[in-house]
Amino acid sequence: MAHSSTVLNQVVAFFKRHEFESLARKHHVGGSFRSFNRWTQFMALLVGQLSGRKTLRDLVENLAVQSHKLYHLGMKKVPRTTLARVNEEQPHQLYKELFHKMLGRCQAIAPKNRFKLNAKLFLLDATVIKLSLDVFPWATYQQKKGAIKLHVGLSADGYLPEFFDMTTGKEHEINWARALNLPAGSFAVFDRGYTDYSWYQTLTSNGVFFVARLKDNAMIEYFKKRRGRKAKGVVVDQEIALKGIKDKLRLVQFIAEDGNEYRFITNAHHLKAAVVAELYKERWQIELFFKWIKQNLKVKTFLGTSENAVQTQLWIAMCVYLLLAWLKFNSKLGLSAQQMLRLLQMNLFERRNLEHLFRPPQITPNPQLALL
């Protein structure tokens, strides 16, 4: 192996340098850099995510120790004050656009969802990350509390965050959902926090199918029950109408194995009732997604205090998530993203073959040793 081929060097091949530089020129403000560049910023924050560095000082000191292994990556020296200033001032849109370019590459090799729908399936949800208003005064949430809210539309194909955005904590998720451009024929699954009958009508008019929980106080007009034998757990399968929605909808009442009863509302009249229940059960994957990024990526503590610095760190964290997904899809070893991340963390600056790192070569036993 070449002397300079560290694990980090091989991982960075996922990001095309010429493509990055084109985006860097597009998303630049102010005068030109003298002894710094956006690639150095990106690489520093990428290493911070992969190595789990907690503070800006910790990150910069770690990079200084490893400087002899970083020169071949095209990085410049990383002064702490310069990195902090660039995080605050240079537009985060560079990394947002980079994320979407990387997303396209991951989508091309992502495994299909487990449902035979011949359509995209999106799982919608949001999560709140609490912040101090004294440190992040722009992150308005409650009277004396600050927070940001991460909005995600997770594709069931490979569980990729195809829709991702950040708002202040007080922004309601339905406002974000209304702005989504979901493709016709696709499916959207969401909880009761997205209840908005006018949005339901918009989805139906646009040819988008949805599955959601029905609120207990919903005013329902009941029509005929659907014919056919009910699957296990299905107790009601009936056409209904809700105020403000001109199209008839469908109520599926389902009792899970744990005895809990659920009422689902959907405009997917062509699906079996049991499939409707299974689609909503799939929504649990987005809860696992939020849990995973909070435990494994730096999305709860930040290296800068401005909204731009926070957005920069979040979008780079999502690029790391796509990097791990890409490695997982390509390796086809059955390793989890967490297992791959741990292997990368322990070997990031080691000169090891990336394929051998995830798939150690088999050692042929020496028959002579068996005689000893």
N, C-alpha and C positions, 0 to 999 in steps of 0.2 A: 504494500500500500504506500502511496506517496506520503512523504514526511509530514505534509501540511493537512492531511485529510483527517481532521478531528471529526467526532460525531456531530458537533455543531456545524462544521463546514458542510457535511453531507446533508444535514437537515435543511440548511438554508437554501439548498438547490430547489426546494419547493417554491421559493419566491424568485421569479425571474427578474434579474437586476435591471435589464434594459427597460422592462415594463415599469418597475418601481421608479426609475429615474425620470421617466416620462410623466408619471403622476406627481413626482416631487416638483418638477418644473411647473406643472399646472397648479399645484396647491402650495404656492409660496407667497409670503408677504414680506415687505421690507427689502432692505439691501441684501446683496449676495453674501453668503458665508465666507469667512476668511480661513478658518481652521476647523470647521465643523460642517456637517451636512445631515440631511434627513435620513440617509441610510445609516449613519452612525447612531442617530436617535432611535431608529427602528430596531437596530441590532441590540442596542443597550437594553431597551425595554423588552425585547424578545427574550434576551438572556435572563432578565429579571423575572419574567413569567416562568420560563423553563426551570430556573434554578431556585425559585421560591424566595427571592430576596425581598426583605420586608420594608426597607427604607432606602431613600435615595443615596445616603452615605454608604450603606451596606453594599448597594449595587455598584457604585463607582469604585469602591475599594476592591471589590471582587474582580471587576474588569481590569483594574490596574495590576493585580497579581497575575492575571492570565494574559497580559498584553502581548507576550511573546507568541501566544497561540491565536491571536486575533488579527494580526497584521495582514494575513493572507485573505481576510474577509472584506478588505477594503474599508475597515473602520479607522477613524481618526481618534486622537486622544479625547477622552471623555471627562472634561472638568465638570464638577458637580453643579456649579452656578450656571454654566452654559446649558447643560442638559435641562435644568429646572426652567430656565428662561425659554428655551425652545418648546418645552412641553406647554408652557403657559401661552405662548404667542403664535406659534405656527399652526395653521388650520388642521384640525383632526380629520377633515374630509379626505385627506390623503389616505388614511388608513380605512376609512369607510369604503372608499372606492376600491382599495386593494382587497378588502374583505370580499366584496362582490365578485371580483375577478377570480379569487381563489375558490369562492363558492361554486362558480361554474365548473371548475376543474374537478371538484369533489363530487358534484352532481353527476358528472359523466360516468363515474365508476361506483356510485353509491348503490347498495343493494335495494331492491324494491321492497315496499311495505308488505306486510303479511296478509293484507286483504286483496282479493282479486277484484279491484274496482276499475281497473284500467283508467285511473285518474289520480291526481295528486290529493294527498290527505294532509291537512294542516291542523296542528294542535296549538290553540291560542291560549296564552296566559301571561300574567305579569307578576313580578316580585318586587318587593320594596327592600332597599338597602338604606338603613338609617345612618345619618350623618349629623355632625354637630353644626348647628346654625351659626355658632361663633366662628367656626373655621370655614364653613361653606355657606355664606349668607344667601346665595342665590338658590340654594336647594330647598325651597319652601315646601312645607308639608303640613304640619299642625302649628298651632300658635307659638309654641316654644320648642318645637322639634323640627329637624331638617331630615330630608331623605331624597333619594332618587328612586325612580321606578324603571325597571327594565321590562320592556315589552317584547315578547318573542312569539313568532309563528314558526313552530318546529315542524319540519317536513317528516312524515313517517318513513320516507325513503332515506335510510341511513341516519335518521334523527339529526338532520342538519338545520341550524337556525336560519332558514331562508328569509325570514323577516325579523329584524332586530332594531331596536331603537331605545333611547334613553330620554326620559322626561323628568321633571321635578316630581316629588312624591305625591303632590296633590292632584296631578293630572289623572283624570279617570280613564281607565283602559278602553272604554267604549269609544272615546274620542279618537284614540289611536286606531282602533279597529275599523272605524268608518272610513279612514283614509287608505286602507289596504286595497290593493288592486289584485284581488283573488281571481285566478283564471276561471273562465266558464267551464263547468263540468267538474270542478274540483270540490272537495269536501272540507268543511271547517268544523272543528269540534271545540267547544268552549263551555265554561261553567256559567252559573247564574249571574256572575258579575258583569257579563256582557249582555244582559237582558235589555233589548231595545227593539220594540216591535217594528218601528220604521226601518231599522237596519235589517231586520229579518225580511221585510218586504223587498228591500233593495237587493239583498242576496238572492232571493227567489227570482226577482225580475232579471237579474244578471246571469241566471243559470247556475248559481253556486248553491250546492247542497250544504245543509248544516245539521248538526246534532247538538242539542244543549239540554241542560236541566231546566225543568219548568218550575217557576216560583210557586210556592204554596198558595199565594193569594191571587193567582191569575184568574181572570174572569173568562171562563171557557163556555163556548157553545158546542154541544156535542151532536155528532151526526152518526151515521151508520158504523157499526163495527166491521172490521175487515174479516173477510171469510178465510177459511183454512184452519188447519190444525195448529195450535199454538206450541211453540217450542218450550222446553223446560225453563221455568222462571218467568215466562211472559204471562201476565195475568190480564192485561188490557192492550188491545191494538185497535185504535179507533180514529176515525176522521174527526177533526175539531176545527173550530175557528176562533181566532183571537181578535180583539177589537183593534182596528186600524190596519189589519192585514186582509187584503181582498182574496188571496188564494187560501184554499183549505190546507190545513196542516195535519199532522199526524201525532197522536199521543201513544207512546209505548210505555206501559207500566211494567216494571221488572223487579223481581225479588231475587237478590243475589244469594250466593251460598251461605253468606254470614247472616241471612235473615233480614238485612236492610232492604227497604223498598225505595225504588227510584222512579221518577216520572220524567221521561225524555220527550222533548218536542223536536220534530224534524219535518223537513219538506221533501225528504227522500222517500217517496211512496213506493219506489221500485225495490227497495231492500227488504230482506226478511227482518222481522222484529228482533230476532236474536243478534243479527249483524249490527243493528242500530245500537243495542246494548254493548256489544263488543267494541264498536267504534268509540263510544264514550269511555269505556274502560281503558282504551289506548291513551287517553288523555293523561294518564298517570305518568307517561314517559316524559312529559314536559316538567312535571314535578321533580323527577329524577335528574333532568337536565339542570334545573336550577340548583339542586342540591350538589351536583357534581362540580359545576363551575365555582360555587361558593367554597367548596372544600379544597379544590385543586388549583384554581387560578386566582390571581390577585384582582378581585372585583369588589372587595368589601373595604379595603384600605387603599389609600391613594398616595402617589408620590408628588402630587400637586394639588392646589386648592381651587383653581379656576375651573369653570365648567369645561373649557377646552381641554385642560390637562386631564380631567376625569374622563371625558369622551375619548381622548387619545389612548389612555390606558385600557379602556373598555374595548375599543375596536381592535387593539393589538391583542388583547386577551382572546377575542373571538377569532382572530387570525390563527392564534395558537391552537384553539379548539379545532379549527379546520385542518391545521397541519397534522394533528393527532388523528383526525378522522381519515385523512389522506393516507397516512402511514398504515393505519389499521386496515383500510379497504385494500391497499396494495399488498400487504404482507399475507393476508388471508390465513393467519395463524390461530385466530380465535382468541388472541390476547385482548384484554379490555384496554380502553384508553388510559385508565389509571395505571395499569401495569406498564404500558409503554412510556407514560410520563415518568414513572419512577426509574425505569431503566435509563431514560435520557438524563434525568437529574443526576444520577450517580456516575454517568460516563460522558457528560457533555463536552468536556475538554480533553477526553482521552482519544488516542488515535486507534480507533477500532472500526472495523467494517460494520456499517449500519445493519446490513442483512444478518451478519453473524451475531450482532447484539440481540436481535429479536429471535433469531433462529440459530442457536449455538451449533457448530458442526459436530457431528457424531464422532466420537473417539473410538477407533477400532482397538479392542483389547489385545494386548500382546500375549500370545499363548505361552511364551516362555515364563512370564510372570506367574502364571497359574501353577508352575512347578515349584516355585519357591516356597 
